[in-house]
Amino acid sequence: MLRIAVVEDYPRMQRVVCGYIEKAKEEFPEIQTRTYCCGEDFLQVKERYDILILDIDLPGISGIELGHRLRKNGDDTAVVFLTAYPQYAAESYVIEAWQYVLKEQMEERFPEILHRLISSLLEEKKDYRIVGDGCGKEKLYYRDILYIQKDKKGGKYAEYVTGEKIYRERISIGRLLEEIGDERFILLDRGHVLNVQHIEKLERGWVYLLGGHRFSVSRIQYSHIKERIACYMEGL
């Protein structure tokens, strides 16, 4: 799912922007959109979006100020600024906006920009997950996960073990595998999922991961893991 927020106080322009997004949904049905009339409403909701389409000339908090606040808080949402005034272009680059579109150029520029941005983010989303346990959210790339294990205190959390730290998320292992839907991850047992990319070798009832981690495997598991590794390698 790709979440898009539109912050635009002018109803007609809000409809125009949403019309382009609805058109994009014909190719990218996994889009979800929400609209706001001002920056204050957007900040009050405190939701995370993948794309923020932001009018610069807003009542109250301007689009530029809203962009500055997001970046100051470490928010890396892709921002597309809309404006009738070209003099704001330089400041939009300071905020690292993805694009800056003059409203007079909406018809010729916005659909193509929206398409490229959605395509790019959906492709990127295939390889990472936003995780956290209530103390903040972080982007975790699948390639960095050595293995996933069920926590030892009730099993309500999944723990993502990487070479540097352990990330936690309140989710069951079964649901997690459904959401990831990635052939790299093999269910070893009810409490462990291994990343094929980090398997170093299989030997004498053990599976060894890079970094010194190892797990015991039964004869049936051993054969299953070998098959999954072969399938994954064939798909590369």
C-alpha positions as CSV (number, residue, x, y, z in Angstrom):
1,M,0.0,0.0,0.0
2,L,1.2,3.5,-0.9
3,R,-0.2,6.3,1.1
4,I,-0.6,9.8,-0.4
5,A,-1.6,13.0,1.4
6,V,-2.8,16.1,-0.5
7,V,-2.6,19.4,1.5
8,E,-4.4,22.0,-0.6
9,D,-6.8,24.7,0.6
10,Y,-8.3,25.6,-2.8
11,P,-11.2,23.1,-3.5
12,R,-10.9,23.2,-7.2
13,M,-7.2,22.5,-7.2
14,Q,-7.7,19.7,-4.6
15,R,-10.2,18.1,-7.0
16,V,-7.7,18.4,-9.9
17,V,-4.9,16.8,-7.9
18,C,-7.1,14.0,-6.7
19,G,-8.3,13.4,-10.2
20,Y,-4.8,12.7,-11.4
21,I,-4.3,10.4,-8.5
22,E,-7.5,8.5,-9.3
23,K,-6.2,8.1,-12.9
24,A,-3.0,6.7,-11.5
25,K,-4.9,4.1,-9.5
26,E,-5.9,2.5,-12.8
27,E,-2.3,1.3,-13.0
28,F,-1.4,1.3,-9.3
29,P,-4.5,0.2,-7.4
30,E,-2.5,-0.1,-4.1
31,I,-2.7,3.7,-3.7
32,Q,-4.6,5.2,-0.7
33,T,-5.3,9.0,-0.6
34,R,-6.3,11.5,2.1
35,T,-6.8,15.2,1.7
36,Y,-6.2,18.1,4.1
37,C,-7.1,21.8,3.8
38,C,-4.3,23.2,5.9
39,G,-0.9,22.2,7.4
40,E,-2.3,22.3,10.9
41,D,-4.9,19.6,10.1
42,F,-2.1,17.5,8.6
43,L,0.1,17.8,11.6
44,Q,-2.7,17.1,14.1
45,V,-3.5,13.7,12.5
46,K,0.2,12.5,12.9
47,E,0.0,9.9,10.3
48,R,2.9,8.7,8.1
49,Y,2.6,9.0,4.3
50,D,4.8,7.9,1.4
51,I,4.0,11.0,-0.7
52,L,3.0,14.4,0.3
53,I,1.5,16.7,-2.4
54,L,1.8,20.1,-0.8
55,D,0.5,23.5,-1.8
56,I,3.1,26.2,-0.8
57,D,0.6,29.0,-0.3
58,L,-1.5,27.7,2.5
59,P,-3.4,29.6,5.3
60,G,-1.6,29.4,8.6
61,I,1.5,27.1,8.3
62,S,2.8,27.6,4.8
63,G,3.8,24.6,2.7
64,I,7.5,25.6,3.0
65,E,7.2,25.7,6.8
66,L,5.5,22.4,6.9
67,G,8.2,20.9,4.8
68,H,10.9,22.3,7.1
69,R,9.1,20.8,10.2
70,L,8.9,17.4,8.6
71,R,12.6,17.3,7.7
72,K,13.6,18.6,11.1
73,N,11.7,15.6,12.6
74,G,13.5,13.2,10.3
75,D,10.5,12.6,8.1
76,D,11.7,11.5,4.6
77,T,8.3,11.6,2.9
78,A,8.6,12.4,-0.8
79,V,7.3,15.9,-1.1
80,V,5.9,17.4,-4.3
81,F,5.3,21.1,-4.0
82,L,2.5,22.9,-6.0
83,T,2.5,26.6,-6.4
84,A,1.6,29.5,-8.6
85,Y,4.8,31.3,-7.7
86,P,8.2,30.3,-9.2
87,Q,10.2,32.3,-6.6
88,Y,9.8,29.4,-4.1
89,A,11.8,26.9,-6.2
90,A,15.1,27.5,-4.5
91,E,13.7,26.9,-1.0
92,S,12.0,23.8,-2.1
93,Y,15.4,22.3,-3.0
94,V,16.7,23.1,0.5
95,I,13.9,20.9,1.9
96,E,14.9,18.2,-0.6
97,A,11.5,18.2,-2.3
98,W,11.1,15.4,-4.9
99,Q,9.6,17.9,-7.4
100,Y,8.4,21.5,-7.7
101,V,5.4,22.0,-10.0
102,L,3.9,25.3,-11.1
103,K,0.1,25.1,-11.1
104,E,0.0,26.5,-14.7
105,Q,2.1,23.4,-15.7
106,M,0.0,20.8,-13.9
107,E,-1.5,19.2,-17.0
108,E,1.8,18.8,-18.8
109,R,4.0,17.9,-15.9
110,F,2.1,16.5,-12.9
111,P,0.8,13.2,-14.3
112,E,4.3,12.1,-15.5
113,I,5.9,13.2,-12.2
114,L,3.3,11.3,-10.2
115,H,3.7,8.2,-12.3
116,R,7.5,8.2,-11.9
117,L,7.3,8.8,-8.1
118,I,4.7,6.1,-7.5
119,S,6.6,3.6,-9.6
120,S,9.9,4.4,-7.8
121,L,8.4,4.1,-4.3
122,L,6.5,0.9,-5.0
123,E,9.6,-0.7,-6.3
124,E,11.5,0.4,-3.3
125,K,8.8,-0.8,-0.9
126,K,9.4,-4.3,-2.1
127,D,12.6,-4.4,-0.3
128,Y,12.0,-2.7,3.1
129,R,9.6,-2.6,6.0
130,I,8.8,0.2,8.4
131,V,9.2,-1.3,11.9
132,G,9.0,-0.1,15.5
133,D,7.7,-1.1,19.0
134,G,6.1,2.2,20.1
135,C,9.4,4.1,20.7
136,G,9.8,5.3,17.1
137,K,9.7,3.9,13.6
138,E,12.6,2.9,11.4
139,K,13.1,1.7,7.8
140,L,14.5,-1.8,7.8
141,Y,15.7,-3.3,4.5
142,Y,15.1,-7.0,4.0
143,R,18.6,-7.5,2.7
144,D,19.9,-6.5,6.2
145,I,17.8,-9.1,8.1
146,L,19.8,-12.2,9.0
147,Y,16.8,-13.9,10.6
148,I,13.5,-13.2,12.3
149,Q,12.5,-14.8,15.6
150,K,9.5,-14.8,17.9
151,D,10.2,-13.0,21.1
152,K,10.5,-15.1,24.2
153,K,8.0,-13.1,26.3
154,G,4.6,-14.3,25.0
155,G,5.4,-14.4,21.3
156,K,3.5,-11.2,20.5
157,Y,6.5,-9.6,18.9
158,A,8.7,-10.5,15.9
159,E,12.3,-9.6,16.4
160,Y,14.4,-8.8,13.3
161,V,18.0,-9.7,13.9
162,T,20.6,-7.8,11.8
163,G,24.3,-7.6,12.0
164,E,24.1,-4.4,14.0
165,K,21.0,-4.6,16.2
166,I,17.6,-6.2,16.8
167,Y,14.4,-4.5,15.7
168,R,11.0,-5.4,17.2
169,E,7.4,-5.2,15.8
170,R,4.2,-6.4,17.4
171,I,3.1,-9.0,14.8
172,S,2.8,-12.7,14.6
173,I,5.3,-14.7,12.5
174,G,2.5,-16.1,10.3
175,R,1.1,-12.7,9.5
176,L,4.5,-11.2,8.9
177,L,5.4,-13.8,6.3
178,E,2.1,-13.1,4.5
179,E,2.7,-9.4,4.4
180,I,6.4,-9.7,3.3
181,G,5.6,-12.3,0.6
182,D,9.3,-12.6,-0.2
183,E,10.9,-15.9,-1.4
184,R,14.1,-14.9,0.5
185,F,12.5,-15.8,3.9
186,I,12.2,-19.4,4.9
187,L,10.1,-20.6,7.9
188,L,12.5,-22.8,9.8
189,D,10.1,-23.6,12.7
190,R,7.3,-21.9,14.6
191,G,9.7,-19.4,16.1
192,H,12.3,-18.7,13.4
193,V,12.5,-17.4,9.8
194,L,15.8,-17.4,8.0
195,N,16.9,-15.1,5.1
196,V,18.3,-17.2,2.3
197,Q,20.7,-14.4,1.3
198,H,22.6,-14.9,4.6
199,I,22.8,-18.8,4.6
200,E,26.5,-19.7,4.5
201,K,26.1,-23.5,4.5
202,L,24.1,-26.5,5.5
203,E,26.0,-29.2,7.4
204,R,25.3,-32.2,9.7
205,G,21.9,-31.1,10.9
206,W,22.8,-27.4,11.1
207,V,22.1,-24.4,9.0
208,Y,24.8,-21.7,9.3
209,L,24.3,-18.0,8.6
210,L,26.9,-15.4,7.9
211,G,28.1,-13.8,11.1
212,G,28.3,-17.0,13.1
213,H,24.6,-17.8,13.7
214,R,23.5,-21.4,13.4
215,F,20.2,-23.3,13.8
216,S,19.6,-27.0,14.2
217,V,17.5,-28.6,11.5
218,S,15.7,-32.0,11.1
219,R,16.2,-34.2,8.1
220,I,12.9,-32.9,6.6
221,Q,13.8,-29.3,7.3
222,Y,17.2,-29.8,5.7
223,S,15.6,-31.0,2.4
224,H,13.1,-28.2,2.5
225,I,15.7,-25.5,3.0
226,K,17.8,-26.9,0.1
227,E,14.8,-26.8,-2.2
228,R,13.9,-23.2,-1.1
229,I,17.5,-22.1,-1.7
230,A,17.5,-23.6,-5.1
231,C,14.2,-22.0,-6.0
232,Y,15.5,-18.6,-4.9
233,M,18.7,-18.9,-6.8
234,E,16.8,-19.9,-10.0
235,G,14.7,-16.8,-9.7
236,L,17.7,-14.4,-9.6
